[in-house]
Amino acid sequence: MNGNGYLSLAEIDRGMVAVFNLPKLFETKPVILRAFNAAKNTVKGKSRHSEDYIEKKEYRQFLKYLRMYYEYWIAFD
């Protein structure tokens, strides 16, 4: 969102709510957190920010994890 090539958890959270404009997304913060943590460790990055943020090459993995964890959330709700 700020154009530096990295996405923090806060930027993803703000982006999801701003883009989709769904109040239900506020209830799925654990889903977003788990998907973020799983995706940020999938590809070994070379920069010092790699372990704390999602890079462009990890974004697709984030979307996959987001869907998977959301399905778990719905199944066990």
N, C-alpha and C positions, 0 to 999 in steps of 0.2 A: 504493500500500500504506500510505502514512503519512497519506493523506487531504488532501494539499495540492493535488490536481488535476493534478499532474505526475508522470510516471513516468521515473525514471532507468534507466540500463542495469542497474544492480545490483538495483533493485527488480523489473524485468522478469525478470531471471535468477532471483532468489529466488522470485518468484511462479510462474514456469513449473515449477520443480522442486517447489515445495510443493504446487501444485494438481494437477499430473499425476502426481507421485511416480514418475517413470520415470528410472532411472539412465542410459539412453541419451541423455537431454537434455544430460548433461555433455559428450558428444562433439560436440554441435552448437553450441558457443559461437560459432564463426565465423558460423554462419547467423543467430543471434540478433543478433550485432553488426552484420552487414550490413543486416539488416532494420530495426534500430533507427536506424542512420545514414541509411538511405534515407527512412524515414518521418518523422524529425524535421525534414526539410527540405522536406516537401511543401506545408505550409500556412504562410504567413507569419504569425507570431504578433505580438502587440502588447506582450507583456511582455518583460522582460529575460531571463527564463528560457527563452524559446521556442526558442532555438538549441541548448540543451543537454539539453532534456528533451522527451518526447512528451506532448502535451496530449490532452485528450479527443477533440478534433476530428481528431487524427492517428492515433488508435488503430486505426481500421478499416484505414487504409493500412498500418499496421504488420503487422496480421494478413495482409493480402494479400501483402506483401513476405516475410513469414515463410514462407508457403506456397510462394511462388515460389522463394525461395532454398533451402528445404528440398528441393524437387523437383530443383533443380540439384545439390544435395549428394548425393542418392541416385543420380542419373543418372551422376555422375562418380566415385562411390565405387568 
